[in-house]
């Protein structure tokens, strides 16, 4: 996992097996799975993406996953909104929609 580079201002909230659910700029035009402690987030908010990552790894391969996807997407979008609120106006946050595959601006 990468640490956020100085001046990074883009964070993407998305799921990936065995990776941080927050991806940040790791260089010009490069997003990388990011150490949550390298972002200026409160401890309480850092715990939520960690729990989300564990949940994803546990459930993503189950047959019922498609039935749970709408709720998962809604909760992920809310998490992205909370990350954006804590990071503030100097950051751009997007959410990787698991259903459409589209990165949604938050």
Order of alpha helices (4+ residues) and beta strands (2+ residues): beta-beta-beta-alpha-alpha-beta-beta
